[in-house]
Amino acid sequence: MNYFQVGNLTVPATWIAVLAALIFASILNRLLGYKKVSDWYGNSFFLYFVIWKLSYILFNIEMFINVPLSIIYFNGGVNGQLLALIFLSFYLLFIAPNKYPSIHIESPGIFLLFYFSYEVILNIIVKDYLGLLILSLPLITLLFILKNRKKLVSSQLFILLMLLEILFISLFGTLLSIETLSFIWIGIIIFIISRKQGDQLLE
């Protein structure tokens, strides 16, 4: 994993890529002519980060008590990420749809925009230009579809693009990484959310 020094903190490249993709996907969504994504989008990432970060206390309570400021430099690790995924899934399935009904329609497209952008930005940061070339294809494909069809992503197209991304990721890494498994997990959750409204709203 690549790291960058920001002040006294050592920041993983994945963190930078996630934050950049979060903003970039939202900008792309607006440039494509769609409405601003509802607050569930930003709330989801904030919730995930907070749970993942605070889970450090749960899994390292003794160290936290002895050195409270250690929470600035550490997180809950893989266990914390799994806990964050559980909380995020509950939020997306049961809380967000009640407050933001548009999540059923807009979540497939913005999720794919985010993750495809994340892969592209990460490969730019780590200077993996072959990976950048290959992993840019799903993003370009998605942008072309959204721009020309003027529709949001259908369930069938969502699955197809998910599988395409998984295929490309398998060429450059492992499908068993926590990042890829998280992508698949949340992708399944998004698919369930989109199906709740029925394909007639998506196609």
Secondary structure by P-SEA (a helix, b strand, c coil): cbbbbcccccccaaaaaaaaaaaaaaaaaaaaccccccaaaaaaaaaaaaaaaaccccccaaaaaacccccccccccaaaaaaaaaaaaaaaccccccccccccccaaaaaaaaaaaaaaaaaaaacaaaaaaaaaaaaaaaaaaaaaccccccaaaaaaaaaaaaaaaaaccccccaaaaaaaaaaaaaaaaaacccccccc
